[in-house]
Amino acid sequence: MGQPKLSLPFGSEVMLQRVVRLLGEVVSPVVVVAARDQELPELPDDVLVCRDEEEDLGPLAGLAVGLSALEEKVDRAFACGCDVPLLKPEFVRAVIDQLGDHDAAVPKEDDFYHPLAGIYRTSLVPRILTIVRERRLRPLFLIESVDAVDIPVESLRTVDPDLDSLVNTNTPEAYEAALQKAGVSAE
């Protein structure tokens, strides 16, 4: 991408600011997990910023850091990446509504999970840390080891018809397509 995805321009804000703003319409507090030395754009004062304890352990370790920061504040948290600029607040609400008494609720499309579009209990931190210590770093290892409910992605089309909330901007083409779909430019 030529630069960190979180700082890609997206209209009048950068991608991370946009995702934080959209999440803030549904959840509070919002936590941003970043690498130890990663520079972040300006964020609202009420956003909690946490840093990865160890580099290159992936999203599962980042989930543990974020959930740890929330353990005393809330009992569950929605997790997503910084590169989902088309995230719909209604989508987040719909995923949250699926948790019930489960440990996690994660959208699933055929055999593929979308772990960074799911909701997790903060009480999962010890379990996640164990899995990370074992260097089993795929989020699937967590999903398979707890009481997780699968959310068929088709059921989420009622709130997000094109499932835009699941679209990551991992390539320049995906970034350009997201800008076009949102009707904004890379100012």
PyMOL commands that place a pseudoatom at each C-alpha (Angstrom):
pseudoatom trace, name=CA, resn=MET, resi=1, chain=A, elem=C, hetatm=0, pos=[0.000, 0.000, 0.000]
pseudoatom trace, name=CA, resn=GLY, resi=2, chain=A, elem=C, hetatm=0, pos=[3.032, 2.302, 0.279]
pseudoatom trace, name=CA, resn=GLN, resi=3, chain=A, elem=C, hetatm=0, pos=[2.112, 3.458, 3.791]
pseudoatom trace, name=CA, resn=PRO, resi=4, chain=A, elem=C, hetatm=0, pos=[0.346, 2.051, 6.831]
pseudoatom trace, name=CA, resn=LYS, resi=5, chain=A, elem=C, hetatm=0, pos=[-3.309, 1.383, 6.050]
pseudoatom trace, name=CA, resn=LEU, resi=6, chain=A, elem=C, hetatm=0, pos=[-4.430, 3.179, 9.198]
pseudoatom trace, name=CA, resn=SER, resi=7, chain=A, elem=C, hetatm=0, pos=[-3.125, 6.480, 7.821]
pseudoatom trace, name=CA, resn=LEU, resi=8, chain=A, elem=C, hetatm=0, pos=[-4.551, 6.238, 4.306]
pseudoatom trace, name=CA, resn=PRO, resi=9, chain=A, elem=C, hetatm=0, pos=[-6.647, 9.321, 3.511]
pseudoatom trace, name=CA, resn=PHE, resi=10, chain=A, elem=C, hetatm=0, pos=[-10.364, 8.667, 3.392]
pseudoatom trace, name=CA, resn=GLY, resi=11, chain=A, elem=C, hetatm=0, pos=[-12.266, 11.847, 2.672]
pseudoatom trace, name=CA, resn=SER, resi=12, chain=A, elem=C, hetatm=0, pos=[-11.597, 14.406, 5.396]
pseudoatom trace, name=CA, resn=GLU, resi=13, chain=A, elem=C, hetatm=0, pos=[-10.116, 11.818, 7.765]
pseudoatom trace, name=CA, resn=VAL, resi=14, chain=A, elem=C, hetatm=0, pos=[-7.695, 8.916, 7.634]
pseudoatom trace, name=CA, resn=MET, resi=15, chain=A, elem=C, hetatm=0, pos=[-8.838, 5.323, 7.699]
pseudoatom trace, name=CA, resn=LEU, resi=16, chain=A, elem=C, hetatm=0, pos=[-8.260, 4.713, 11.430]
pseudoatom trace, name=CA, resn=GLN, resi=17, chain=A, elem=C, hetatm=0, pos=[-10.102, 7.892, 12.373]
pseudoatom trace, name=CA, resn=ARG, resi=18, chain=A, elem=C, hetatm=0, pos=[-13.029, 6.828, 10.207]
pseudoatom trace, name=CA, resn=VAL, resi=19, chain=A, elem=C, hetatm=0, pos=[-13.224, 3.329, 11.706]
pseudoatom trace, name=CA, resn=VAL, resi=20, chain=A, elem=C, hetatm=0, pos=[-12.956, 4.756, 15.252]
pseudoatom trace, name=CA, resn=ARG, resi=21, chain=A, elem=C, hetatm=0, pos=[-15.736, 7.254, 14.500]
pseudoatom trace, name=CA, resn=LEU, resi=22, chain=A, elem=C, hetatm=0, pos=[-18.021, 4.555, 13.078]
pseudoatom trace, name=CA, resn=LEU, resi=23, chain=A, elem=C, hetatm=0, pos=[-17.384, 2.211, 16.007]
pseudoatom trace, name=CA, resn=GLY, resi=24, chain=A, elem=C, hetatm=0, pos=[-17.959, 5.072, 18.440]
pseudoatom trace, name=CA, resn=GLU, resi=25, chain=A, elem=C, hetatm=0, pos=[-21.531, 5.316, 17.168]
pseudoatom trace, name=CA, resn=VAL, resi=26, chain=A, elem=C, hetatm=0, pos=[-22.185, 1.889, 18.707]
pseudoatom trace, name=CA, resn=VAL, resi=27, chain=A, elem=C, hetatm=0, pos=[-19.634, 1.008, 21.380]
pseudoatom trace, name=CA, resn=SER, resi=28, chain=A, elem=C, hetatm=0, pos=[-17.852, 2.764, 24.205]
pseudoatom trace, name=CA, resn=PRO, resi=29, chain=A, elem=C, hetatm=0, pos=[-15.071, 2.908, 25.001]
pseudoatom trace, name=CA, resn=VAL, resi=30, chain=A, elem=C, hetatm=0, pos=[-13.211, 2.358, 21.748]
pseudoatom trace, name=CA, resn=VAL, resi=31, chain=A, elem=C, hetatm=0, pos=[-9.770, 0.763, 22.084]
pseudoatom trace, name=CA, resn=VAL, resi=32, chain=A, elem=C, hetatm=0, pos=[-7.039, 0.980, 19.458]
pseudoatom trace, name=CA, resn=VAL, resi=33, chain=A, elem=C, hetatm=0, pos=[-4.287, -1.616, 19.644]
pseudoatom trace, name=CA, resn=ALA, resi=34, chain=A, elem=C, hetatm=0, pos=[-1.103, -0.578, 17.871]
pseudoatom trace, name=CA, resn=ALA, resi=35, chain=A, elem=C, hetatm=0, pos=[2.451, -1.786, 17.527]
pseudoatom trace, name=CA, resn=ARG, resi=36, chain=A, elem=C, hetatm=0, pos=[4.832, -0.491, 20.188]
pseudoatom trace, name=CA, resn=ASP, resi=37, chain=A, elem=C, hetatm=0, pos=[6.411, 2.217, 18.057]
pseudoatom trace, name=CA, resn=GLN, resi=38, chain=A, elem=C, hetatm=0, pos=[3.583, 2.806, 15.590]
pseudoatom trace, name=CA, resn=GLU, resi=39, chain=A, elem=C, hetatm=0, pos=[2.636, 6.416, 15.046]
pseudoatom trace, name=CA, resn=LEU, resi=40, chain=A, elem=C, hetatm=0, pos=[-1.099, 7.048, 15.215]
pseudoatom trace, name=CA, resn=PRO, resi=41, chain=A, elem=C, hetatm=0, pos=[-3.200, 9.877, 13.818]
pseudoatom trace, name=CA, resn=GLU, resi=42, chain=A, elem=C, hetatm=0, pos=[-5.023, 12.197, 16.180]
pseudoatom trace, name=CA, resn=LEU, resi=43, chain=A, elem=C, hetatm=0, pos=[-7.872, 10.348, 17.886]
pseudoatom trace, name=CA, resn=PRO, resi=44, chain=A, elem=C, hetatm=0, pos=[-10.662, 11.490, 20.216]
pseudoatom trace, name=CA, resn=ASP, resi=45, chain=A, elem=C, hetatm=0, pos=[-9.605, 11.889, 23.854]
pseudoatom trace, name=CA, resn=ASP, resi=46, chain=A, elem=C, hetatm=0, pos=[-11.869, 9.056, 25.030]
pseudoatom trace, name=CA, resn=VAL, resi=47, chain=A, elem=C, hetatm=0, pos=[-10.191, 6.457, 22.783]
pseudoatom trace, name=CA, resn=LEU, resi=48, chain=A, elem=C, hetatm=0, pos=[-7.954, 4.087, 24.736]
pseudoatom trace, name=CA, resn=VAL, resi=49, chain=A, elem=C, hetatm=0, pos=[-4.662, 3.346, 22.989]
pseudoatom trace, name=CA, resn=CYS, resi=50, chain=A, elem=C, hetatm=0, pos=[-2.844, 0.129, 23.900]
pseudoatom trace, name=CA, resn=ARG, resi=51, chain=A, elem=C, hetatm=0, pos=[0.376, -1.242, 22.506]
pseudoatom trace, name=CA, resn=ASP, resi=52, chain=A, elem=C, hetatm=0, pos=[1.265, -4.800, 21.521]
pseudoatom trace, name=CA, resn=GLU, resi=53, chain=A, elem=C, hetatm=0, pos=[3.523, -6.341, 24.143]
pseudoatom trace, name=CA, resn=GLU, resi=54, chain=A, elem=C, hetatm=0, pos=[5.443, -8.353, 21.556]
pseudoatom trace, name=CA, resn=GLU, resi=55, chain=A, elem=C, hetatm=0, pos=[5.791, -7.628, 17.850]
pseudoatom trace, name=CA, resn=ASP, resi=56, chain=A, elem=C, hetatm=0, pos=[4.502, -9.760, 14.979]
pseudoatom trace, name=CA, resn=LEU, resi=57, chain=A, elem=C, hetatm=0, pos=[2.109, -12.013, 16.882]
pseudoatom trace, name=CA, resn=GLY, resi=58, chain=A, elem=C, hetatm=0, pos=[-0.880, -11.029, 14.784]
pseudoatom trace, name=CA, resn=PRO, resi=59, chain=A, elem=C, hetatm=0, pos=[-4.508, -10.234, 15.504]
pseudoatom trace, name=CA, resn=LEU, resi=60, chain=A, elem=C, hetatm=0, pos=[-5.034, -12.831, 18.233]
pseudoatom trace, name=CA, resn=ALA, resi=61, chain=A, elem=C, hetatm=0, pos=[-2.359, -11.241, 20.431]
pseudoatom trace, name=CA, resn=GLY, resi=62, chain=A, elem=C, hetatm=0, pos=[-3.795, -7.815, 19.615]
pseudoatom trace, name=CA, resn=LEU, resi=63, chain=A, elem=C, hetatm=0, pos=[-7.227, -9.044, 20.658]
pseudoatom trace, name=CA, resn=ALA, resi=64, chain=A, elem=C, hetatm=0, pos=[-5.795, -10.093, 24.030]
pseudoatom trace, name=CA, resn=VAL, resi=65, chain=A, elem=C, hetatm=0, pos=[-4.265, -6.635, 24.531]
pseudoatom trace, name=CA, resn=GLY, resi=66, chain=A, elem=C, hetatm=0, pos=[-7.508, -4.878, 23.633]
pseudoatom trace, name=CA, resn=LEU, resi=67, chain=A, elem=C, hetatm=0, pos=[-9.714, -7.123, 25.739]
pseudoatom trace, name=CA, resn=SER, resi=68, chain=A, elem=C, hetatm=0, pos=[-7.315, -6.747, 28.687]
pseudoatom trace, name=CA, resn=ALA, resi=69, chain=A, elem=C, hetatm=0, pos=[-7.710, -2.976, 28.504]
pseudoatom trace, name=CA, resn=LEU, resi=70, chain=A, elem=C, hetatm=0, pos=[-11.476, -3.387, 28.726]
pseudoatom trace, name=CA, resn=GLU, resi=71, chain=A, elem=C, hetatm=0, pos=[-11.788, -6.152, 31.348]
pseudoatom trace, name=CA, resn=GLU, resi=72, chain=A, elem=C, hetatm=0, pos=[-12.749, -3.819, 34.191]
pseudoatom trace, name=CA, resn=LYS, resi=73, chain=A, elem=C, hetatm=0, pos=[-14.973, -1.603, 32.019]
pseudoatom trace, name=CA, resn=VAL, resi=74, chain=A, elem=C, hetatm=0, pos=[-17.135, -3.975, 29.952]
pseudoatom trace, name=CA, resn=ASP, resi=75, chain=A, elem=C, hetatm=0, pos=[-17.795, -7.693, 29.654]
pseudoatom trace, name=CA, resn=ARG, resi=76, chain=A, elem=C, hetatm=0, pos=[-17.628, -7.907, 25.854]
pseudoatom trace, name=CA, resn=ALA, resi=77, chain=A, elem=C, hetatm=0, pos=[-16.039, -6.103, 22.920]
pseudoatom trace, name=CA, resn=PHE, resi=78, chain=A, elem=C, hetatm=0, pos=[-16.473, -5.931, 19.171]
pseudoatom trace, name=CA, resn=ALA, resi=79, chain=A, elem=C, hetatm=0, pos=[-13.175, -6.432, 17.324]
pseudoatom trace, name=CA, resn=CYS, resi=80, chain=A, elem=C, hetatm=0, pos=[-12.271, -5.171, 13.883]
pseudoatom trace, name=CA, resn=GLY, resi=81, chain=A, elem=C, hetatm=0, pos=[-9.256, -4.070, 11.908]
pseudoatom trace, name=CA, resn=CYS, resi=82, chain=A, elem=C, hetatm=0, pos=[-8.321, -0.515, 11.022]
pseudoatom trace, name=CA, resn=ASP, resi=83, chain=A, elem=C, hetatm=0, pos=[-8.867, -1.216, 7.332]
pseudoatom trace, name=CA, resn=VAL, resi=84, chain=A, elem=C, hetatm=0, pos=[-12.647, -1.550, 7.144]
pseudoatom trace, name=CA, resn=PRO, resi=85, chain=A, elem=C, hetatm=0, pos=[-13.708, 1.963, 6.127]
pseudoatom trace, name=CA, resn=LEU, resi=86, chain=A, elem=C, hetatm=0, pos=[-17.133, 0.781, 4.950]
pseudoatom trace, name=CA, resn=LEU, resi=87, chain=A, elem=C, hetatm=0, pos=[-18.041, -0.609, 8.383]
pseudoatom trace, name=CA, resn=LYS, resi=88, chain=A, elem=C, hetatm=0, pos=[-21.717, -0.065, 9.135]
pseudoatom trace, name=CA, resn=PRO, resi=89, chain=A, elem=C, hetatm=0, pos=[-22.795, 0.696, 12.715]
pseudoatom trace, name=CA, resn=GLU, resi=90, chain=A, elem=C, hetatm=0, pos=[-25.901, -1.450, 12.096]
pseudoatom trace, name=CA, resn=PHE, resi=91, chain=A, elem=C, hetatm=0, pos=[-23.637, -4.377, 11.241]
pseudoatom trace, name=CA, resn=VAL, resi=92, chain=A, elem=C, hetatm=0, pos=[-21.772, -3.953, 14.543]
pseudoatom trace, name=CA, resn=ARG, resi=93, chain=A, elem=C, hetatm=0, pos=[-25.084, -3.878, 16.448]
pseudoatom trace, name=CA, resn=ALA, resi=94, chain=A, elem=C, hetatm=0, pos=[-26.305, -7.012, 14.637]
pseudoatom trace, name=CA, resn=VAL, resi=95, chain=A, elem=C, hetatm=0, pos=[-23.125, -8.924, 15.542]
pseudoatom trace, name=CA, resn=ILE, resi=96, chain=A, elem=C, hetatm=0, pos=[-23.323, -7.769, 19.165]
pseudoatom trace, name=CA, resn=ASP, resi=97, chain=A, elem=C, hetatm=0, pos=[-26.945, -8.941, 19.327]
pseudoatom trace, name=CA, resn=GLN, resi=98, chain=A, elem=C, hetatm=0, pos=[-25.862, -12.498, 18.445]
pseudoatom trace, name=CA, resn=LEU, resi=99, chain=A, elem=C, hetatm=0, pos=[-23.595, -12.987, 21.483]
pseudoatom trace, name=CA, resn=GLY, resi=100, chain=A, elem=C, hetatm=0, pos=[-26.237, -14.038, 23.994]
pseudoatom trace, name=CA, resn=ASP, resi=101, chain=A, elem=C, hetatm=0, pos=[-24.609, -16.199, 26.689]
pseudoatom trace, name=CA, resn=HIS, resi=102, chain=A, elem=C, hetatm=0, pos=[-21.782, -17.318, 24.390]
pseudoatom trace, name=CA, resn=ASP, resi=103, chain=A, elem=C, hetatm=0, pos=[-18.091, -16.453, 24.716]
pseudoatom trace, name=CA, resn=ALA, resi=104, chain=A, elem=C, hetatm=0, pos=[-17.878, -15.157, 21.159]
pseudoatom trace, name=CA, resn=ALA, resi=105, chain=A, elem=C, hetatm=0, pos=[-19.994, -14.550, 18.073]
pseudoatom trace, name=CA, resn=VAL, resi=106, chain=A, elem=C, hetatm=0, pos=[-18.189, -14.494, 14.740]
pseudoatom trace, name=CA, resn=PRO, resi=107, chain=A, elem=C, hetatm=0, pos=[-19.475, -14.083, 11.179]
pseudoatom trace, name=CA, resn=LYS, resi=108, chain=A, elem=C, hetatm=0, pos=[-18.839, -17.144, 9.050]
pseudoatom trace, name=CA, resn=GLU, resi=109, chain=A, elem=C, hetatm=0, pos=[-18.982, -17.470, 5.278]
pseudoatom trace, name=CA, resn=ASP, resi=110, chain=A, elem=C, hetatm=0, pos=[-18.903, -21.086, 4.111]
pseudoatom trace, name=CA, resn=ASP, resi=111, chain=A, elem=C, hetatm=0, pos=[-15.818, -22.436, 5.932]
pseudoatom trace, name=CA, resn=PHE, resi=112, chain=A, elem=C, hetatm=0, pos=[-14.229, -19.007, 6.471]
pseudoatom trace, name=CA, resn=TYR, resi=113, chain=A, elem=C, hetatm=0, pos=[-14.540, -17.052, 9.703]
pseudoatom trace, name=CA, resn=HIS, resi=114, chain=A, elem=C, hetatm=0, pos=[-14.279, -13.261, 9.911]
pseudoatom trace, name=CA, resn=PRO, resi=115, chain=A, elem=C, hetatm=0, pos=[-12.646, -13.034, 13.366]
pseudoatom trace, name=CA, resn=LEU, resi=116, chain=A, elem=C, hetatm=0, pos=[-12.035, -9.300, 13.013]
pseudoatom trace, name=CA, resn=ALA, resi=117, chain=A, elem=C, hetatm=0, pos=[-15.743, -8.670, 12.704]
pseudoatom trace, name=CA, resn=GLY, resi=118, chain=A, elem=C, hetatm=0, pos=[-16.771, -10.514, 15.851]
pseudoatom trace, name=CA, resn=ILE, resi=119, chain=A, elem=C, hetatm=0, pos=[-17.657, -9.936, 19.451]
pseudoatom trace, name=CA, resn=TYR, resi=120, chain=A, elem=C, hetatm=0, pos=[-15.732, -11.505, 22.323]
pseudoatom trace, name=CA, resn=ARG, resi=121, chain=A, elem=C, hetatm=0, pos=[-16.090, -11.713, 26.085]
pseudoatom trace, name=CA, resn=THR, resi=122, chain=A, elem=C, hetatm=0, pos=[-13.328, -9.921, 27.956]
pseudoatom trace, name=CA, resn=SER, resi=123, chain=A, elem=C, hetatm=0, pos=[-13.131, -12.985, 30.206]
pseudoatom trace, name=CA, resn=LEU, resi=124, chain=A, elem=C, hetatm=0, pos=[-11.403, -14.780, 27.297]
pseudoatom trace, name=CA, resn=VAL, resi=125, chain=A, elem=C, hetatm=0, pos=[-8.098, -12.988, 27.939]
pseudoatom trace, name=CA, resn=PRO, resi=126, chain=A, elem=C, hetatm=0, pos=[-6.469, -15.883, 29.893]
pseudoatom trace, name=CA, resn=ARG, resi=127, chain=A, elem=C, hetatm=0, pos=[-7.533, -18.379, 27.201]
pseudoatom trace, name=CA, resn=ILE, resi=128, chain=A, elem=C, hetatm=0, pos=[-6.180, -16.161, 24.414]
pseudoatom trace, name=CA, resn=LEU, resi=129, chain=A, elem=C, hetatm=0, pos=[-2.888, -15.623, 26.235]
pseudoatom trace, name=CA, resn=THR, resi=130, chain=A, elem=C, hetatm=0, pos=[-2.467, -19.372, 26.615]
pseudoatom trace, name=CA, resn=ILE, resi=131, chain=A, elem=C, hetatm=0, pos=[-3.079, -19.914, 22.909]
pseudoatom trace, name=CA, resn=VAL, resi=132, chain=A, elem=C, hetatm=0, pos=[-0.630, -17.116, 22.004]
pseudoatom trace, name=CA, resn=ARG, resi=133, chain=A, elem=C, hetatm=0, pos=[2.039, -18.516, 24.366]
pseudoatom trace, name=CA, resn=GLU, resi=134, chain=A, elem=C, hetatm=0, pos=[1.656, -21.833, 22.548]
pseudoatom trace, name=CA, resn=ARG, resi=135, chain=A, elem=C, hetatm=0, pos=[2.288, -19.857, 19.328]
pseudoatom trace, name=CA, resn=ARG, resi=136, chain=A, elem=C, hetatm=0, pos=[-1.001, -21.024, 17.869]
pseudoatom trace, name=CA, resn=LEU, resi=137, chain=A, elem=C, hetatm=0, pos=[-1.623, -17.561, 16.471]
pseudoatom trace, name=CA, resn=ARG, resi=138, chain=A, elem=C, hetatm=0, pos=[-4.578, -18.114, 14.159]
pseudoatom trace, name=CA, resn=PRO, resi=139, chain=A, elem=C, hetatm=0, pos=[-7.850, -16.705, 15.542]
pseudoatom trace, name=CA, resn=LEU, resi=140, chain=A, elem=C, hetatm=0, pos=[-9.490, -19.977, 14.518]
pseudoatom trace, name=CA, resn=PHE, resi=141, chain=A, elem=C, hetatm=0, pos=[-7.714, -21.670, 17.445]
pseudoatom trace, name=CA, resn=LEU, resi=142, chain=A, elem=C, hetatm=0, pos=[-9.611, -19.393, 19.833]
pseudoatom trace, name=CA, resn=ILE, resi=143, chain=A, elem=C, hetatm=0, pos=[-12.945, -19.758, 18.047]
pseudoatom trace, name=CA, resn=GLU, resi=144, chain=A, elem=C, hetatm=0, pos=[-12.679, -23.549, 18.115]
pseudoatom trace, name=CA, resn=SER, resi=145, chain=A, elem=C, hetatm=0, pos=[-11.721, -23.669, 21.801]
pseudoatom trace, name=CA, resn=VAL, resi=146, chain=A, elem=C, hetatm=0, pos=[-14.533, -21.573, 23.301]
pseudoatom trace, name=CA, resn=ASP, resi=147, chain=A, elem=C, hetatm=0, pos=[-18.314, -21.425, 23.209]
pseudoatom trace, name=CA, resn=ALA, resi=148, chain=A, elem=C, hetatm=0, pos=[-18.554, -19.448, 19.975]
pseudoatom trace, name=CA, resn=VAL, resi=149, chain=A, elem=C, hetatm=0, pos=[-21.648, -18.985, 17.878]
pseudoatom trace, name=CA, resn=ASP, resi=150, chain=A, elem=C, hetatm=0, pos=[-21.277, -18.836, 14.108]
pseudoatom trace, name=CA, resn=ILE, resi=151, chain=A, elem=C, hetatm=0, pos=[-23.152, -15.971, 12.468]
pseudoatom trace, name=CA, resn=PRO, resi=152, chain=A, elem=C, hetatm=0, pos=[-24.011, -16.824, 8.863]
pseudoatom trace, name=CA, resn=VAL, resi=153, chain=A, elem=C, hetatm=0, pos=[-22.931, -13.791, 6.842]
pseudoatom trace, name=CA, resn=GLU, resi=154, chain=A, elem=C, hetatm=0, pos=[-26.105, -14.043, 4.794]
pseudoatom trace, name=CA, resn=SER, resi=155, chain=A, elem=C, hetatm=0, pos=[-28.101, -13.173, 7.926]
pseudoatom trace, name=CA, resn=LEU, resi=156, chain=A, elem=C, hetatm=0, pos=[-26.172, -9.898, 8.175]
pseudoatom trace, name=CA, resn=ARG, resi=157, chain=A, elem=C, hetatm=0, pos=[-27.314, -8.725, 4.745]
pseudoatom trace, name=CA, resn=THR, resi=158, chain=A, elem=C, hetatm=0, pos=[-30.482, -7.337, 6.322]
pseudoatom trace, name=CA, resn=VAL, resi=159, chain=A, elem=C, hetatm=0, pos=[-28.332, -4.570, 7.874]
pseudoatom trace, name=CA, resn=ASP, resi=160, chain=A, elem=C, hetatm=0, pos=[-25.459, -4.523, 5.361]
pseudoatom trace, name=CA, resn=PRO, resi=161, chain=A, elem=C, hetatm=0, pos=[-26.782, -5.734, 1.983]
pseudoatom trace, name=CA, resn=ASP, resi=162, chain=A, elem=C, hetatm=0, pos=[-23.384, -5.830, 0.263]
pseudoatom trace, name=CA, resn=LEU, resi=163, chain=A, elem=C, hetatm=0, pos=[-21.514, -6.972, 3.399]
pseudoatom trace, name=CA, resn=ASP, resi=164, chain=A, elem=C, hetatm=0, pos=[-19.297, -3.896, 3.086]
pseudoatom trace, name=CA, resn=SER, resi=165, chain=A, elem=C, hetatm=0, pos=[-18.392, -4.228, 6.769]
pseudoatom trace, name=CA, resn=LEU, resi=166, chain=A, elem=C, hetatm=0, pos=[-16.374, -7.328, 5.901]
pseudoatom trace, name=CA, resn=VAL, resi=167, chain=A, elem=C, hetatm=0, pos=[-14.351, -5.681, 3.130]
pseudoatom trace, name=CA, resn=ASN, resi=168, chain=A, elem=C, hetatm=0, pos=[-10.721, -5.059, 4.052]
pseudoatom trace, name=CA, resn=THR, resi=169, chain=A, elem=C, hetatm=0, pos=[-8.607, -2.660, 2.050]
pseudoatom trace, name=CA, resn=ASN, resi=170, chain=A, elem=C, hetatm=0, pos=[-5.565, -4.870, 1.567]
pseudoatom trace, name=CA, resn=THR, resi=171, chain=A, elem=C, hetatm=0, pos=[-4.641, -3.699, -1.923]
pseudoatom trace, name=CA, resn=PRO, resi=172, chain=A, elem=C, hetatm=0, pos=[-4.529, -0.359, -3.757]
pseudoatom trace, name=CA, resn=GLU, resi=173, chain=A, elem=C, hetatm=0, pos=[-7.448, -1.588, -5.870]
pseudoatom trace, name=CA, resn=ALA, resi=174, chain=A, elem=C, hetatm=0, pos=[-9.553, -2.408, -2.794]
pseudoatom trace, name=CA, resn=TYR, resi=175, chain=A, elem=C, hetatm=0, pos=[-8.701, 1.004, -1.322]
pseudoatom trace, name=CA, resn=GLU, resi=176, chain=A, elem=C, hetatm=0, pos=[-9.774, 2.789, -4.512]
pseudoatom trace, name=CA, resn=ALA, resi=177, chain=A, elem=C, hetatm=0, pos=[-12.980, 0.741, -4.662]
pseudoatom trace, name=CA, resn=ALA, resi=178, chain=A, elem=C, hetatm=0, pos=[-13.791, 1.626, -1.033]
pseudoatom trace, name=CA, resn=LEU, resi=179, chain=A, elem=C, hetatm=0, pos=[-13.221, 5.328, -1.718]
pseudoatom trace, name=CA, resn=GLN, resi=180, chain=A, elem=C, hetatm=0, pos=[-15.560, 5.142, -4.708]
pseudoatom trace, name=CA, resn=LYS, resi=181, chain=A, elem=C, hetatm=0, pos=[-18.236, 3.212, -2.830]
pseudoatom trace, name=CA, resn=ALA, resi=182, chain=A, elem=C, hetatm=0, pos=[-18.125, 5.706, 0.042]
pseudoatom trace, name=CA, resn=GLY, resi=183, chain=A, elem=C, hetatm=0, pos=[-18.245, 8.608, -2.401]
pseudoatom trace, name=CA, resn=VAL, resi=184, chain=A, elem=C, hetatm=0, pos=[-15.133, 10.258, -0.982]
pseudoatom trace, name=CA, resn=SER, resi=185, chain=A, elem=C, hetatm=0, pos=[-11.659, 10.969, -2.254]
pseudoatom trace, name=CA, resn=ALA, resi=186, chain=A, elem=C, hetatm=0, pos=[-8.147, 10.477, -0.941]
pseudoatom trace, name=CA, resn=GLU, resi=187, chain=A, elem=C, hetatm=0, pos=[-7.782, 14.132, 0.049]
for i in range(1, 187): cmd.bond("trace and resi %d" % i, "trace and resi %d" % (i + 1))
show_as sticks, trace
zoom trace
